[in-house]
Amino acid sequence: MQERKLAIYQAKNGAIELNFDDSEETVWASKKHISEIFDIDRSVVSRHIKNIFKDNELDRTVVCAKFAQTTEHGAIKGKTQSKEVEFYNLDIILAIGYRTNSLKAIEFRKWATKTLKEYITKGYTINSNLLKQKKELYLQVLEDIKKLSSENRVISNTQIIDLIKNFSSTWFNLESYDTQNLPSTGQNKSLLDMDFKELSKQLYIEVEILKQELISKKEATNLFAQEKSRGLLEGIVGNVLQSVFGQDAYETIEEKAAHLLYFIIKNHPFNDGNKRTGAFSFIWFLKKADFDFSEMINPQTLTVLTLLIAESNPKDKDKMIGLVLLLLRE
């Protein structure tokens, strides 16, 4: 492996600052780097590393790697030599920070304890230095999410942060975030080979099974998924699958699923259980269309997304649909 350009140092507040190629999953530092971070002798670093492995605190095969280093050799100008140097990942750096007693290590532990406390008490922490380059983008996104849930007594700040984290795969690929930047279309053309009547018939059956399961668990009553008037759910499915001049109004799987979720929640076709039925129908439809959402949606994400839609202003329909489409981006 070739050595990467790495800048690693300790900030005034004790935080370890790392500038590195963010295409990698971790950072690597030599004993020299680590000794500079905590202002300790390289021999002290070696002793701590030896004890870390002796105590089985970390696995050497995971936290160590060899990098080729090129240096000048001899008196002849331009002559170089290469040798392999052992580098250590962030786990080792943090472990040494907790084992050594230099002033810099003490400052590091103060910072680390404060950061850990934020995780425990708040459930999250924000690395402001990491976000400096995208500060305006991050703050704008955060404000937009908060606006969607303003005047909302159902969704907590922690739940909003959890939802934000589930956008991580596409989050910082956005150059800006406003209504125009939210996707309006999906990426996967719908290949459903059935008309809306057949699909609605199957959905009615599945919703009834869900209803009976919830009733048996005493989590619902007979009012759950009971239509206010006959055929409302079928009408929603028909709306989602409708075509205009021989072309689907919603051409992709994601668009159909997002609108199915939105219409069931916002149109209130049932006397009770519109949110739960909407979320269930959304997942059922994606499975029916063989759309793999396993890495995009978890139960917590679906819960908060459902609540956001339920509490949203109808004028924000396109924005809510856009959020669902963004979440389903591969």
N, C-alpha and C positions, 0 to 999 in steps of 0.2 A: 504494500500500500504506500502511496506517496503522501508525504506530510502536507496537510492543508494549511493555508494561512489562517492563523488563529490569534485573536487578541483576547486575553483573559486577565482580569484584574479585579480588585475589590474597590467598590465605591465608598464614599465617605460615610454612608449610613451602614456599612458593613455588608451590603449585598454583593454577591458575586456577579460581576458583569461579564457576559460572554458575547463576543462578536464572531460568528462562524457561519459556515455555509448551511443555511436552513433547509437544504435538501436532505441533510443527514438527520438521523433520529436522535443523536446525542452529540456531545462534544468530547474531544480527546485532548489531554494535556500531559506533558512530560513531567518528570520529577522537578525539573528546573522551573517550569510554569507554576507548579503547585507551591514550591518553596517561595516563589515571588509573591503569590497571592496572600499567603499567611505570614510572610516575613520570618521564615524559619530556615534552618540549614537543610541542605539536601539530604544529609545523613539522617536527620529527624524524619523527613518524609519517607525514606527507605524503611526506617524502623517501624513507623506506623503502618505502612503497607504490609510489611511482614506480619505484624500482629493482627491486622485485619483478616488476612488469609488464615492465620493460625487459629483465630477464634471462629472461623467459618462464617464471618459476618457477610462476606461477599464471595462470589465464585470467580476465581481467577480467569477461567475460560470465557466469562461473559464480560468482565470489566477491563480486560487488558487486550492490547493489540500492538502489532509491530508496524512501525512506519519507517520508510526509507528517508534518511536525512542526508543532504549533500552539503559538504563543507570544503573550504579551501585546503589544499594539501601541499606541504613543502614550500620551498621558496620560489618556485616557478609560478609566475603570474598566470592565472587562468586554469591552473591544474586543480582538479577537485577529486574528492573521494566520497563514496557513499557508504553509509553503515546503517544498520537497523537499530532503532531506538524504541524502547517500550513506552507506550503511551497508556494513559488510564482515563476511564470515562468519568462522567459527572458523579456517579455513585461513590467512587473513591475520593473525589475532591470533597464531597460533603462529609464523608466519614472522617477524613483527616481533620476537617474543620471542627468536628466535635471532640477530637482526641487531643489536639494541641492547645497550648496555653499562652500563645503569643497575644499581644494586644489586638492584632488584626483578627485573630481567631475568635477572641472574645467579642469583638464588634460583630463578626459574622454570626455568632450564636445568638446575640441579641436580636439581630435582624431576622434570623431564621425562626426564632421563637415567636416574634411578632407576626410573621407571615403565617406560621402554623396556627396561631391563635385566631387569625382572621378566618382561616378555613374552618376551624371548629365552631366559632361563634356565628359567622356569617354564612358559611357554606361555600364561599368563593373568595378569591382575591384577584386583584388586577395588577399585572406588571406594567406600570405606566411607561417604563423605559422601552419595553418591547413594543409598545403601541405608539410610540412617539411619531413614527413615520406615517402611521395611519390614524392618528388621533382624531382628526376631523371626521373621517369616515366612521370610526368606531362610535364616537359620541352621537353622530347623526342617526346611526342605526339604532343605538340604544334608545334615543329619544323617540324614534318612530315606533319602536316596539312598545314603549311606555304609553304613547298616545293611544295606541290601539286598545290598551287596557285601562285607560284613564276612566275615572268614575266607576271602576270595577272593584267590587268588594270580594270577589270570588277568588281571583288569582293573586298569589303572593309574589313578592319580588324575587324570591328564591326560585319559584316556578318559572318566572320569566327568564331568569338567568339560565336555568336548565334548558329551556327552549332555545335560547341563543346558542348554547354550546352544541346543540344538535345540528346547527347550520355550519359547523366548523369546516366541513369539506369544501363548501362553496363560499363561506363567509368572506374571507379576505381576498378572494378572486374578484370581488366586485370593486370597481374603481369608484363608484359612488352608489348611494342608496336613496332612491326616491321612487315615486310612483312609476316613473318611466323605466326604471331599471329592474323592476320586478318582472319576471317572465310572464308572458301572456299565453304561451303555448307550451306543450310538453315535447318530449323527444321521441316517444315510442308510438308509432301509428297503431291504432286500435285494429285488432284482428278478430274481434268477437263475432262468431258466426251464429248469431241468433237474434231474433227480433225482440223488441222491448217487452212484448207480452210473455214470451217464454222466460226472459230474464227476470221479469217481475214475479212470475209464478214461483220460480226457484227462490227468489229473495224472500217472498212471503213465507215460504216453508222454513227457511233458515231462521228468520226472525221469530217465528212461532216456537222453534226449538230453543232459541235463546231465551225467550219469554218463560217457557216452562222450566228451564234450568234455573233462572233467577227466582222464580216463584218458589221452587223447591228449596232454595237456599234462603228464602224469606228476604230476598233483596228486591222484590218487585211485587206488585199486586196485579189483578186482572186488568187494571187500567193501562198497564204497560203495553206499548205498541198497539193500543186499541185505536183504530182510525176514527177521527172525528166524523168523517163521512166516507162511505165506501169508495175505494179506488184512488185515494189520494197518493199512496205510495207508488202505485202503478203509473199515475200521472207524472210523478217526479222522474221515475225511470224513463218514461217516454220522452220527457223533456231533455234528459241527459243524452238519450240515444237518437234524438230527432235528426232529420236530414233536411237540408235546404237545397233544392234543385239537384237532388241526387248526391249531395256531398254532406258528410256529417257536420253538424253545427259545431261539435267539439270533436276534433279529429284524432286526438291522442288519448291513450289510456289515462295519462295523468290528468288531463282536462276533464274527462268524464268522471273520474273518481273524485276530483276536487269539487266539482259541481254537485255530485251526488251527496257528498258530505255537507256542503253548504246548504243546499235546498232542504234536506231533511231537518237540519238543525233550525234554520231560519223560517221555514214555512209552517212548522209545527203541525204536521199531518196527524200526530197522535195525541191522545188525551194525556199521556204521560210517557216519559222515556225517549223524548226526541233526540237528546244529546247522545245517549247511549246507543240508540238504534242507528243514529247517523254515523257514529264512530264504527260500530259493528259493520254496517253496510259498506262503508269506505274500505275497510280491510277485506271484507268478503269479495268486493268487486275487484280489488287489486289481485287477490289470489285467483279469482276466476279468470282474469286476463293474463295469468302467469307472469305477473310483474313482481320482481324480487325487491321487496322493500325492507328486508331484514336489517340492513346496515343503515337505513335512513330513519326508521321509525321504531321507537320502543313505546311501551305503555305510558310512560310519563310524558313523552312528547305528544302522543295522541291525546292524552287527557288535557294538557294545557292548550293544544291547538283547538280542540273542541270547545273549550271554555272561551277562548279568544273569539271564535266565530260566534258563539252564543251571545256574548256580551258586546259584540261589535255593532257599530252604527251601520244601517243598511247602505249608506252612501260609500262605505268602505268595502263593498263587495269585491271589487276588482283587486283591491289590495289583499284581502283575505285569500282570494283564489290564488293570487300571485305568491303568497307565503307558502301555500300548500305545494304549488308547482316547484318553488325553489327548494323546498324540503325534499321533494321527490327527484331532484336532479341527481344523476349518476356521477 
